[in-house]
Amino acid sequence: MALQVVNSPFDERQTEILNQLLPTLNDAQKNWLAGYLAASQSAAPPETTKQVTKTSETATRTITILYGSETGNSQTIAEQLNDQLKASDRKTVISSMDDFKAKKLKEVEDLLIVTATHGEGDPPDNAIQFHEFLLGRKAPKLDSVRFSVLSLGDESYEHFCQTGKDFDKRLEELGATRIHPRVDCDVDYEELAEEWMNGVLKVLNEDSQTQASEQQVPSSPAEAPIYSKSNPYPAEVLENIDLSGRGSNKETRHIELSLENSNLSYEPGDCLAIYPKNNPELVQAVINKLDWNAEQTIPINKQGEIRSIQEALTSIFEITKLTKGMLEKAAGFFDNEKLTKLIEDSDKMREYIHGRDLLDLILDFTPSNLDPASLMHWLRKIPARQYSISSSYKANPDEVHLTIATVRYHTYGRDRHGVCSGEIAERIQPGDQLNVYVHRNPNFKFPFDDSTPVIMIGPGTGVAPFRGYIEEREELELKGKTWLFFGDQHFRSDFLYQVDWQNWLKNGYLSRMDVAFSRDSAEKIYVQHRMLEKAKELFSWLEQGAHIYVCGDEKRMAKDVHQTLLTIIEQEGKLSSTEAEAFLNQLKQEKRYQRDVY
C-alpha cells in the first residue's frame, strides 16, 4: 500500500522516495531497516522516537532468564547475558529460581535457563522448589515458550550437569521449543558458556526487528588491569603459618596474601580462588614414563597458544584427578585395548578413577605412540580451587586471609596430596606468588545491623567465613547477638583462631560460643550435639528472627546439622516433621538459612 502524504511527517519528495523503495524490499531488508531505526531512535525527534519505539516493543518477545546457582557462577553468567540483551534494547526479566513465581511460567515467552548441579545430581538450594514444580504434575503446557539451557557442573561427579539435563528434557516434554541446544560445562566453563550465549543471541537476533544486540558496546579504556577468573592477579604471599598445634592429626594453614594495587575487593562470605600448579615430581614422572621431551612445545587451546610440555603439565592441565569423560576421550588416543574395555563397563570405570591420577592411567594402560599435541583434546584445564575468605576487607584493605586444610592420603602404593593445599604446604613460601581472583558468593551473605541475631555453625576450616564476618563487625563496631558453634578434634591442637574468638567474646563482638572437640572424650562430640544441648535457646533465637549460617563438609557435617535443626524445630516448636520441614524451607526462602558446603 502506498504511503500517503496526508497526516504523514514526510514531505512530498520523501514520500515519493519511500513509495519507490518500500515495494522493492524483501522481509529481511524490512527487518533490518526497522532494527536500524530502533537502534538510532535516541537521535531522532520526539515524535519519531515514540513511533519507532512502539513498533519495536510490539514485535519483541520478553526474554526471561532464570538461574540456579550454588556458588554464584550461574548467576554471574545470567547477569552477563542480561546485560548484553539490555544493551540491545531487549525486554528482559532475570531472577533466581527461588524468587520466580512458578505459576507465571505459562506466561513466559523466551526462557533461558542457567543452572548448576549440586553434589551428586541435585539442584542447587535456590533451584529446588522450581525443579520440583517443573518436574511435577502441576507444570503447565508450554507450547508457546521457546527455551535454551546452559548447565554447569563438575565432570568428576557421576551425574554430571544432571539438573540442566532435567530442565532441558522436561521443557521439551511440556511442549516448549528449543531454540539452541543445551550446553554442558565442566568447571572450566567460560569458553563453552560464551559459545552458548553467542548461539542464543544469534537466534534471538535472527527473528528480531532490531539488530542492536549484534553491536558490541565499546568498553571504555581501563586505567588499570581488571583481574578476574580469566586474568588472575599474581598475589604475593605475606604469611604461611601452620595453625595446628603439636600432636595434631591435621595440618591447617593460615595464608595471608597481598592485594595491593589489584583493585580487588571482597565481602564476608566471598571466596578467593587460586590457580594451583601440579607437583613437579608428578609432572616429571609422567614425562619420563611417556619418554617425552619436556621442552617440546604443544598447543594448549583452540586459539593456538603454545607452551612447553613441562609448563602445560605443570600449570595448564589437570593431571591429579581422573574423570569418566577424560577416560572416554583418552581411549581414542591411547590405542590400548585394555582401556577400551574398561570404559565399556561403567561400574568398573567408576571404581577405577577414584583416587587415581594421570600417572596411574599411563602406568596401567600404557599408550602407544601418544602425541603430546593431543593433550588439549582429552585433558581438562586445571580448575581454580576456591577457599572461603577468613578476613575482613574493611579491616585489611590490601590483604586477604585464607584457612586451608592440607589434604594428604595414600592410595595404590603412593603418597598423594591435594593439588592446591599440597602446593601451599610444601612449596609456597612468603615472597612467592599465587594466581588468584575473588569469587563472589551471593548465596552466603550476612546481615550488618545490631538487631538481627546470627547463628554460625562452622567446624574445622568451615569457621573461615565467620572469622571474616566478626572481624568486619568489629570494624563497624556492631555488637548485636552472634553465636558461634565450632568443632574440631582436639582442644589443645585444633582450636583454630582461639585468641581471636576470646578477644571478640571479651569485647562483645561475639555474644557466645559453643565448642565440640570430638577426640577429647570417650564419646565423640560434634557441633550438632552442642546444638541439641542448647535446643531451647537456639529455637528462641530463631523466633527472634535469627539467621543461620552453615559452612564446611557437605557429605556428613552439613547433613547432620540440617537434621539436627529439623529435630530442634520439631521438638521446641511442637511441630510435626512435615511442619518442621516447611519451617526450615521458609527460612531458606527468606535467606535466613544459608549454607556454604563443599
C-alpha positions, 0 to 999 in steps of 0.5 A: 500500500502506498504511503500517503502524504496526508497526516504523514511527517514526510514531505512530498519528495520523501514520500515519493522516495519511500513509495519507490523503495518500500515495494522493492524490499524483501522481509529481511531488508524490512527487518533490518531497516526497522532494527536500524531505526530502533537502534538510532531512535535516541537521535531522532525527534520526539515524535519519531522516537515514540513511533519507532519505539512502539513498533519495536516493543510490539514485535519483541518477545520478553526474554526471561532468564532464570538461574540456579546457582550454588556458588554464584557462577550461574548467576554471574553468567545470567547477569552477563547475558542480561546485560548484553540483551539490555544493551540491545534494547531487549525486554528482559526479566532475570531472577533466581529460581527461588524468587520466580513465581512458578505459576507465571511460567505459562506466561513466559515467552523466551526462557533461558535457563542457567543452572548448576548441579549440586553434589551428586545430581541435585539442584542447587538450594535456590533451584529446588522448589522450581525443579520440583514444580517443573518436574511435577504434575502441576507444570503447565503446557508450554507450547508457546515458550521457546527455551535454551539451557546452559548447565554447569557442573563438575565432570568428576561427579557421576551425574554430571550437569544432571539438573540442566539435563532435567530442565532441558528434557522436561521443557521439551516434554511440556511442549516448549521449543528449543531454540539452541541446544543445551550446553554442558560445562565442566568447571572450566566453563567460560569458553563453552558458556560464551559459545552458548550465549553467542548461539542464543543471541544469534537466534534471538537476533535472527527473528528480531526487528532490531539488530542492536544486540549484534553491536558490541558496546565499546568498553571504555579504556581501563586505567588499570588491569581488571583481574578476574577468573580469566586474568588472575592477579599474581598475589604475593604471599605475606604469611604461611603459618601452620595453625595446628598445634603439636600432636595434631592429626591435621595440618591447617594453614593460615595464608595471608596474601597481598592485594595491593594495587589489584583493585580487588575487593571482597565481602564476608562470605566471598571466596578467593580462588587460586590457580594451583600448579601440579607437583613437579615430581608428578609432572616429571614422572609422567614425562619420563614414563611417556619418554617425552621431551619436556621442552617440546612445545604443544598447543594448549587451546583452540586459539593456538597458544603454545607452551612447553610440555613441562609448563602445560603439565605443570600449570595448564592441565589437570593431571591429579584427578581422573574423570569418566569423560577424560577416560572416554576421550583418552581411549581414542588416543591411547590405542590400548585395548585394555582401556577400551574395555574398561570404559565399556563397563561403567561400574568398573570405570567408576571404581577405577578413577577414584583416587587415581591420577594421570600417572596411574592411567599411563602406568596401567594402560600404557599408550602407544605412540601418544602425541603430546599435541593431543593433550588439549583434546582429552585433558581438562584445564586445571580448575581454580580451587576456591577457599572461603575468605577468613578476613575482613576487607574493611579491616585489611584493605590490601590483604586477604586471609585464607584457612586451608586444610592440607589434604594428604592420603595414600592410595595404590602404593603412593603418597598423594596430596591435594593439588592446591593445599599440597602446593601451599604446604610444601612449596609456597613460601612468603615472597612467592606468588599465587594466581588468584581472583575473588569469587563472589558468593551471593548465596552466603551473605550476612546481615550488618545491623545490631538487631538481627541475631546470627547463628554460625555453625562452622567446624574445622576450616568451615569457621573461615567465613565467620572469622571474616564476618566478626572481624568486619563487625568489629570494624563497624563496631556492631555488637548485636547477638552472634553465636558461634558453634565450632568443632574440631578434634582436639582442644589443645591442637585444633582450636583454630583462631582461639585468641581471636574468638576470646578477644571478640567474646571479651569485647562483645563482638561475639555474644557466645560460643559453643565448642565440640572437640570430638577426640577429647572424650570417650564419646565423640562430640560434634557441633550438632550435639552442642546444638541439641544441648542448647535446643531451647535457646537456639529455637528462641533465637530463631523466633527472634528472627535469627539467621543461620549460617552453615559452612564446611563438609557437605557429605556428613557435617552439613547433613547432620546439622540440617537434621539436627535443626529439623529435630530442634524445630520439631521438638521446641516448636511442637511441630510435626516433621512435615511442619518442621520441614516447611519451617526450615524451607521458609527460612531458606526462602527468606535467606535466613538459612544459608549454607556454604558446603563443599 
